[in-house]
Amino acid sequence: MQNHEKKLMKTQFEYDNQDYEILNRCPHCNLDIHPTVQNTYLFENNTYKVIVLSLACPSCKRDFFILNDFRDMQIINEKFIMSIPKYGFAENTLVKNTSQKFQDLYMQSINSELLGHYDISFFGYIKSLEILIKEIAILEHPESEDVILFSNLISCLEQFHATNMHLFSKKLLEVLKNDYLYYYKTEQFYKSSDLVKDCIDYFLLYLEMLLKTLKLDDHSSTDFN
């Protein structure tokens, strides 16, 4: 649970009188860190000026690279290009309770957001939420799997997560119900992705508690017999 208390984000990092954009977490162990700089590398031609930081995580002791674009026209949010390796999940995170399908799409959404592809990441988060909600619903109602799989996100929430619906704000439901035309006409619509990501975090916690409950129920049945 602790790994999800602070959201993954790009943050400003100063080294040798130069400001860089880096991740606030290690891409290996997923912990919130202040990395140590091992080295810097400059790659430059007529089109690009890329500075690479070689960083070391003080927690897991593993190395990684952060790439920043230092062309004069780049605004601060676009200076971060990527990390090597790409940001991933540690083995002990809540996400490991989920299917590979959810993990792949959720991870693609996160990395798209880090690269500044907000439209793609936003709809990726919504689809990730849909997969997560349906997987939980099937876990709780295996007899209704076909109905769950072919229902839309809102129908699945209303029919199989009614006890959780009071947690959904009017704004969040509005975000989940509308199509791209609505978002296209809404200025900076991608900011609504925070609502969707918070919802994903909630259901990850809910899934963790559900799995623990199911395990307890299995042990209770065994003990009773």
LOGUMI-760379 format. One record per residue (C-alpha): residue number from 1; residue in one letter; y, z, x. Coordinates in steps of 0.2 Angstrom, whole numbers, m for minus. Example, Ala and Ser with C-alpha at 12.3 -4.5 7.8 and 13.67 -1.06 7.14 Angstrom:
residues 2
[1,A,[m22,39,62]]
[2,S,[m5,36,68]]
This chain:
residues 225
[1,M,[0,0,0]]
[2,Q,[12,4,14]]
[3,N,[11,m14,20]]
[4,H,[19,m20,4]]
[5,E,[33,m7,3]]
[6,K,[45,m18,13]]
[7,K,[46,m37,10]]
[8,L,[43,m50,23]]
[9,M,[60,m58,28]]
[10,K,[69,m66,41]]
[11,T,[80,m54,51]]
[12,Q,[93,m56,65]]
[13,F,[88,m52,82]]
[14,E,[99,m51,97]]
[15,Y,[93,m55,115]]
[16,D,[103,m59,130]]
[17,N,[119,m60,120]]
[18,Q,[111,m73,108]]
[19,D,[107,m71,90]]
[20,Y,[90,m77,84]]
[21,E,[81,m77,67]]
[22,I,[64,m69,68]]
[23,L,[51,m61,56]]
[24,N,[53,m43,52]]
[25,R,[34,m41,53]]
[26,C,[21,m46,66]]
[27,P,[11,m62,61]]
[28,H,[m5,m54,68]]
[29,C,[m5,m36,61]]
[30,N,[8,m37,47]]
[31,L,[17,m21,53]]
[32,D,[36,m19,52]]
[33,I,[41,m20,71]]
[34,H,[54,m22,84]]
[35,P,[46,m34,96]]
[36,T,[47,m35,115]]
[37,V,[54,m51,122]]
[38,Q,[42,m58,136]]
[39,N,[51,m75,140]]
[40,T,[62,m88,133]]
[41,Y,[60,m107,133]]
[42,L,[72,m121,129]]
[43,F,[67,m138,122]]
[44,E,[82,m151,121]]
[45,N,[84,m169,118]]
[46,N,[98,m180,109]]
[47,T,[92,m174,92]]
[48,Y,[86,m156,94]]
[49,K,[90,m140,103]]
[50,V,[76,m128,101]]
[51,I,[74,m111,109]]
[52,V,[57,m102,109]]
[53,L,[55,m83,111]]
[54,S,[39,m77,117]]
[55,L,[37,m60,109]]
[56,A,[24,m46,110]]
[57,C,[20,m34,96]]
[58,P,[22,m15,101]]
[59,S,[8,m11,89]]
[60,C,[m6,m23,91]]
[61,K,[0,m29,108]]
[62,R,[m3,m47,104]]
[63,D,[9,m61,108]]
[64,F,[17,m74,97]]
[65,F,[31,m87,97]]
[66,I,[47,m88,86]]
[67,L,[56,m105,86]]
[68,N,[75,m106,82]]
[69,D,[85,m122,80]]
[70,F,[102,m120,89]]
[71,R,[110,m137,84]]
[72,D,[129,m133,81]]
[73,M,[128,m139,62]]
[74,Q,[114,m127,58]]
[75,I,[118,m113,46]]
[76,I,[111,m96,49]]
[77,N,[97,m97,36]]
[78,E,[91,m114,43]]
[79,K,[90,m108,62]]
[80,F,[73,m101,60]]
[81,I,[60,m115,61]]
[82,M,[43,m107,62]]
[83,S,[32,m94,70]]
[84,I,[16,m97,80]]
[85,P,[4,m92,74]]
[86,K,[10,m94,56]]
[87,Y,[13,m77,47]]
[88,G,[m4,m71,39]]
[89,F,[m12,m56,32]]
[90,A,[m20,m41,41]]
[91,E,[m37,m36,36]]
[92,N,[m32,m20,27]]
[93,T,[m19,m27,16]]
[94,L,[m20,m27,m3]]
[95,V,[m21,m46,m3]]
[96,K,[m38,m45,5]]
[97,N,[m45,m39,m12]]
[98,T,[m41,m57,m20]]
[99,S,[m49,m73,m19]]
[100,Q,[m47,m86,m6]]
[101,K,[m39,m98,m18]]
[102,F,[m25,m85,m22]]
[103,Q,[m23,m81,m3]]
[104,D,[m21,m99,2]]
[105,L,[m8,m103,m11]]
[106,Y,[1,m86,m9]]
[107,M,[2,m89,10]]
[108,Q,[8,m107,8]]
[109,S,[22,m100,m4]]
[110,I,[27,m87,9]]
[111,N,[28,m99,24]]
[112,S,[37,m112,13]]
[113,E,[50,m99,9]]
[114,L,[52,m94,27]]
[115,L,[55,m112,31]]
[116,G,[69,m114,18]]
[117,H,[58,m124,6]]
[118,Y,[64,m113,m9]]
[119,D,[59,m125,m23]]
[120,I,[41,m127,m17]]
[121,S,[39,m108,m13]]
[122,F,[46,m103,m30]]
[123,F,[34,m113,m40]]
[124,G,[20,m108,m28]]
[125,Y,[23,m90,m31]]
[126,I,[22,m93,m50]]
[127,K,[5,m102,m48]]
[128,S,[0,m88,m37]]
[129,L,[4,m75,m50]]
[130,E,[m5,m86,m63]]
[131,I,[m21,m86,m52]]
[132,L,[m20,m67,m49]]
[133,I,[m17,m63,m67]]
[134,K,[m32,m73,m72]]
[135,E,[m44,m66,m59]]
[136,I,[m39,m49,m65]]
[137,A,[m42,m53,m83]]
[138,I,[m59,m61,m79]]
[139,L,[m64,m45,m70]]
[140,E,[m59,m35,m85]]
[141,H,[m66,m47,m98]]
[142,P,[m80,m57,m90]]
[143,E,[m86,m62,m108]]
[144,S,[m69,m72,m110]]
[145,E,[m69,m81,m94]]
[146,D,[m67,m99,m102]]
[147,V,[m53,m93,m113]]
[148,I,[m44,m85,m99]]
[149,L,[m46,m101,m87]]
[150,F,[m39,m113,m100]]
[151,S,[m25,m102,m106]]
[152,N,[m7,m103,m99]]
[153,L,[1,m89,m90]]
[154,I,[11,m81,m105]]
[155,S,[m4,m82,m116]]
[156,C,[m15,m74,m103]]
[157,L,[m3,m60,m101]]
[158,E,[0,m57,m120]]
[159,Q,[m19,m58,m124]]
[160,F,[m27,m49,m109]]
[161,H,[m13,m39,m101]]
[162,A,[m5,m32,m117]]
[163,T,[m4,m14,m110]]
[164,N,[6,m21,m95]]
[165,M,[18,m31,m105]]
[166,H,[31,m17,m107]]
[167,L,[34,m18,m88]]
[168,F,[40,m36,m89]]
[169,S,[59,m38,m91]]
[170,K,[66,m51,m102]]
[171,K,[73,m60,m87]]
[172,L,[55,m61,m79]]
[173,L,[47,m68,m95]]
[174,E,[61,m80,m96]]
[175,V,[58,m86,m79]]
[176,L,[39,m88,m82]]
[177,K,[41,m97,m98]]
[178,N,[53,m111,m93]]
[179,D,[49,m128,m84]]
[180,Y,[58,m136,m69]]
[181,L,[72,m143,m80]]
[182,Y,[78,m126,m84]]
[183,Y,[78,m121,m65]]
[184,Y,[86,m137,m60]]
[185,K,[101,m133,m71]]
[186,T,[102,m115,m65]]
[187,E,[112,m112,m50]]
[188,Q,[102,m105,m35]]
[189,F,[87,m103,m47]]
[190,Y,[76,m99,m32]]
[191,K,[83,m81,m32]]
[192,S,[72,m78,m47]]
[193,S,[58,m79,m35]]
[194,D,[61,m60,m31]]
[195,L,[56,m56,m49]]
[196,V,[40,m66,m47]]
[197,K,[36,m58,m30]]
[198,D,[38,m41,m37]]
[199,C,[27,m45,m51]]
[200,I,[13,m51,m39]]
[201,D,[15,m35,m29]]
[202,Y,[13,m25,m45]]
[203,F,[m3,m34,m50]]
[204,L,[m10,m32,m32]]
[205,L,[m8,m13,m34]]
[206,Y,[m16,m14,m51]]
[207,L,[m31,m24,m44]]
[208,E,[m33,m11,m30]]
[209,M,[m34,3,m43]]
[210,L,[m45,m7,m55]]
[211,L,[m58,m11,m41]]
[212,K,[m58,8,m36]]
[213,T,[m61,12,m55]]
[214,L,[m75,0,m56]]
[215,K,[m83,7,m40]]
[216,L,[m82,24,m47]]
[217,D,[m89,19,m64]]
[218,D,[m104,11,m55]]
[219,H,[m107,27,m45]]
[220,S,[m106,37,m61]]
[221,S,[m118,26,m70]]
[222,T,[m130,28,m55]]
[223,D,[m128,47,m55]]
[224,F,[m131,48,m73]]
[225,N,[m147,38,m73]]
